[in-house]
Amino acid sequence: MALDNLLAVLLREAEAEADAILAAARAESEAIRARGAAELAERRRRLDLELEADRHTAVEFALAAARREARREELLARERMIERVLAAARTRFPEALARPEFRAALPAQIREGVECLAGRPGTLRCPPDLVQEVTPVVAGMKGIQLVVDPAAGAGFRLASDDGALEIDGTLADRLERLDKPIRQEVLLRLEQEP
């Protein structure tokens, strides 16, 4: 529950940064629309002069192609904007490790992960920044070995020694699992902007 709060806090903090990115994406989208409209107008003029007999069909075809291209460009611009939002969130993971909400939620998450091992021995990997919080949690746990691993990511990774179960308790994994809802929320907000 606290991790959800942390993610909500991270999302709110990223929203301010995302607003700037959204503004840039809107400007880029508007430029694409403007270019599409200019291209459309030019195509209309040429088709009227050159192909008067086939004008209606040719114009409709050109309009459809321009709309598709403009939409494609707009979608690409949105995707780039969303990727920038997610990249900005990822850069904030190291800050999140120091947040009290994250550190308070960590012991319960580790205990929950160890319960999933169902008594099997396992290895818990965490970055050096979290050793102080993690050590007391695993100290009394039978069969759990703590390994300080700078490559563990922002959070922890727990694996049964038999390789049957791996639990990724990193912020990167959570962000990946929330990727679609985050994308939907960002796009919804973009659509609601004037």
ABEGO torsion letter per residue (X at the ends): XAAAAAAAAAAAAAAAAAAAAAAAAAAAAAAAAAAAAAAAAAAAAAAAAABAAAAAAAAAAAAAAAAAAAAAAAAAAAAAAAAAAAAAAAAAAAAAAABAAAAAAAAAAAAAAAAAAGGBBBBBBBBAAAAAAAAAAAAABBGBBBBBBAAAEBEBBBBBAAGABBBBABAAAAAAAAAAAAAAAAAAAAAABX
